[in-house]
Amino acid sequence: MTTEAVPHLTELAPAKVNLALHVTGRRADGYHELDTIAAFPPLGDTLEASPAPELSLTLKGPFAGDLTADGDNLVLRTARALQHAFAIEDGAALVLEKRLPVASGIGGGSADAAAALRLLCQLWEIDSEISRLHGIAAGLGADVPMCLTSRPLRARGIGENLTPLGPFPQAGLLLVNPRIEVSTPAVFRKLESRENAPIGDIPRSFDSASRLADFLRTTRNDLEAPAILEAEPIATVLKALNALPDALLARMSGSGATCFAIFDDAPSAARAAAVLQQAQPGWWIAATTLS
């Protein structure tokens, strides 16, 4: 492969928003069994790749200072795993623009790893079955396989059992983080019950945002209560979201601290973001669409 023939490539690493998250058990190895509905809005970090003789990573963006570009960075670990799996000798110059808060319950690191897999397969001209890539993804973290898919899905087990869902409506989505990091292990330690009912049958499609919100009210996030015990500002965020007049549903994503609210459409979410940003200028607030 000649480096001159390979273009500069860019890949979006969409946020992973857990619209529902049920903890249904705990395995003998300590991993928790989950049942979750995940959405991947068109909002996230951006990863760029160019040909290079060695692997390197440059960080930029509003949350770049919360990461280090050393050998333990998940993007570099992903690149090395792909090199090893396919005997790749080429390197890559990677640039990660970190737009999502770190350790915030919306899959930032896992999304970056998944984007690295997709991007480097293009750069290094790797043509592989998706099942093999999912195997590599699973070795990098439980959330990476679903982020590799980056489409509406239901994930069960520890995140490896994926079922595609029909498209979500073009609802408005507001993501809010009070700029705090939450430790996932700490949240699980505060979880009272690890044997909870799974999500029921999921409709094939939803013809409106309100129908989706109605269904989601029959579900829950089992990590929300323990996360609030770990980080009380999450409760403040949820209260603020629930107070927005056009919000159809407010809930925490993942293990926190990011919370979301669903709206009928994108303009409604944008108006709510402006109101909330004025009231809470220190929070990270982003308006987007659900799909």
Residue pairs with C-beta under 8 A, 6 or more apart in sequence:
1 90
1 124
1 125
3 51
3 52
3 90
6 51
6 123
8 48
8 49
8 50
9 48
9 49
9 50
9 119
9 122
9 123
10 46
10 47
10 48
10 49
10 119
11 46
11 47
11 48
11 49
11 115
11 116
11 118
11 119
12 42
12 44
12 45
12 46
12 115
13 44
13 45
13 46
13 47
13 108
13 111
13 112
13 114
13 115
13 147
14 40
14 41
14 42
14 43
14 44
14 111
14 147
14 150
15 40
15 41
15 43
15 44
15 100
15 106
15 107
15 108
15 111
15 175
16 38
16 39
16 40
16 106
16 107
16 110
16 111
16 143
16 146
16 147
16 253
16 254
17 38
17 39
17 40
17 41
17 106
17 173
17 175
17 253
17 260
18 36
18 37
18 38
18 105
18 221
18 253
18 254
19 37
19 38
19 39
19 216
19 219
19 251
19 253
19 260
20 35
20 36
20 37
20 199
20 216
20 219
20 220
20 221
20 251
21 34
21 35
21 36
21 37
21 220
21 221
21 222
21 223
21 253
21 254
22 34
22 35
22 36
22 196
22 197
22 198
22 199
22 219
22 220
22 222
23 32
23 33
23 34
23 191
23 193
23 194
23 196
23 222
23 223
24 33
24 34
24 35
24 156
24 195
24 196
24 197
24 198
25 32
25 33
25 194
25 195
26 32
26 33
26 194
26 195
27 33
27 158
31 142
31 158
32 158
32 188
32 194
33 156
33 157
33 158
34 155
34 156
34 157
34 158
34 159
35 154
35 155
35 156
35 198
35 199
36 154
36 155
36 156
36 159
36 199
37 152
37 153
37 154
37 165
37 199
37 202
37 216
37 219
38 146
38 152
38 153
38 154
38 155
39 152
39 168
39 173
39 290
39 291
40 147
40 150
40 151
40 152
40 291
41 173
41 175
41 288
41 289
41 290
41 291
42 288
42 289
42 291
43 99
43 100
43 175
43 286
43 288
44 99
44 100
44 108
44 111
45 61
45 96
45 97
45 98
45 99
45 100
45 108
45 111
45 112
45 115
46 61
46 96
46 97
46 99
47 75
47 94
47 95
47 96
47 97
47 112
47 115
47 116
47 119
48 94
48 95
48 96
48 97
49 92
49 93
49 94
49 95
49 119
49 120
49 122
49 123
50 92
50 93
50 123
51 90
51 91
51 92
51 93
51 123
52 90
52 91
52 92
52 93
53 90
53 91
54 91
55 76
55 79
55 80
55 83
55 91
55 92
55 94
56 69
56 91
56 92
56 93
56 94
57 69
57 73
57 75
57 76
57 94
57 95
57 96
58 69
58 93
58 94
58 95
58 96
59 67
59 68
59 69
59 95
59 96
59 98
60 95
60 96
60 97
60 98
61 96
61 97
61 98
61 99
62 98
62 99
63 98
63 99
63 100
63 101
63 102
64 96
64 97
64 98
66 98
66 101
66 102
66 181
67 73
67 96
67 98
67 102
69 76
70 76
71 77
74 109
74 110
74 112
74 113
74 140
74 141
75 94
75 96
75 112
75 113
75 116
76 94
77 113
77 140
78 113
78 116
78 117
78 120
78 136
78 140
79 92
79 94
79 116
79 120
81 136
81 139
81 140
82 88
82 116
82 117
82 120
82 121
82 124
82 126
82 136
83 89
85 132
85 136
86 124
86 126
86 128
88 124
88 126
90 123
90 124
92 120
92 123
92 124
94 116
96 112
98 108
100 106
100 108
100 111
101 108
101 177
101 179
101 181
101 258
101 284
102 108
102 109
102 181
103 181
103 182
103 183
103 184
104 177
104 181
104 182
104 254
104 256
104 257
104 258
105 182
105 227
105 252
105 253
105 254
105 255
105 256
105 257
105 258
106 175
106 253
106 254
106 258
107 143
107 146
107 147
107 254
109 141
110 140
110 141
110 143
110 144
110 146
110 147
111 147
111 150
113 137
113 140
113 141
113 144
113 147
114 137
114 144
114 145
114 147
114 148
114 150
115 147
117 133
117 136
117 137
117 144
117 148
118 148
120 126
121 127
121 128
121 133
133 148
134 145
134 148
134 160
137 144
137 145
137 147
137 148
138 144
138 145
138 160
142 158
142 159
142 160
143 159
145 155
145 159
145 160
145 162
146 153
146 155
146 159
146 162
149 162
149 164
151 164
152 164
152 165
152 166
152 167
152 168
152 291
153 162
153 163
153 164
153 165
154 162
154 163
154 165
154 199
154 202
155 161
155 162
155 163
156 163
156 198
165 202
166 204
166 205
166 206
167 205
167 291
168 206
168 212
168 290
168 291
169 206
169 207
169 208
169 209
169 211
169 212
169 290
169 291
170 265
170 266
170 289
170 290
170 291
171 209
171 212
171 248
171 262
171 263
171 264
171 265
171 289
171 290
171 291
172 209
172 262
172 263
172 264
172 265
172 266
172 267
172 268
172 269
172 270
172 272
172 287
172 288
172 289
172 290
173 260
173 261
173 262
173 263
173 269
173 287
173 288
173 289
173 290
174 241
174 244
174 247
174 260
174 261
174 263
174 269
174 272
174 273
174 276
174 285
174 286
174 287
175 253
175 258
175 259
175 260
175 284
175 285
175 286
175 287
175 288
176 237
176 240
176 241
176 258
176 259
176 260
176 261
176 276
176 283
176 284
176 285
176 286
177 237
177 257
177 258
177 259
177 283
177 284
178 233
178 234
178 236
178 237
178 257
178 280
178 282
178 283
178 284
179 282
179 283
179 284
180 231
180 233
180 257
181 257
182 227
182 230
182 231
182 234
182 255
182 256
182 257
183 230
184 254
184 255
186 230
187 223
187 226
187 227
187 230
187 255
187 256
188 223
188 226
188 255
189 226
190 226
190 227
190 229
190 230
191 222
191 223
191 226
192 225
192 226
193 222
196 222
199 219
200 218
200 219
202 215
203 211
203 215
206 212
206 215
208 264
209 248
209 262
209 263
209 264
209 265
209 290
210 248
210 264
212 262
212 290
213 248
213 249
213 262
216 249
216 251
216 262
217 249
221 251
221 252
221 253
223 252
223 254
223 255
223 256
224 234
224 238
224 251
224 252
224 256
227 234
227 252
227 255
227 256
227 257
228 234
228 235
228 256
230 256
231 256
231 257
233 257
234 252
234 256
234 257
234 259
237 257
237 259
237 283
238 250
238 251
238 252
238 259
240 276
240 279
240 280
241 247
241 250
241 259
241 260
241 261
241 276
242 250
242 261
244 250
244 261
244 272
244 275
244 276
246 263
246 264
246 268
246 271
246 272
247 261
247 262
247 263
247 272
248 261
248 262
248 263
248 264
249 261
249 262
250 259
250 260
250 261
250 262
251 259
251 260
252 258
252 259
252 260
253 259
253 260
261 269
261 272
262 290
263 269
263 272
266 287
266 288
266 289
269 287
269 288
269 289
270 287
272 287
273 285
273 286
273 287
276 283
276 285
277 283
277 285
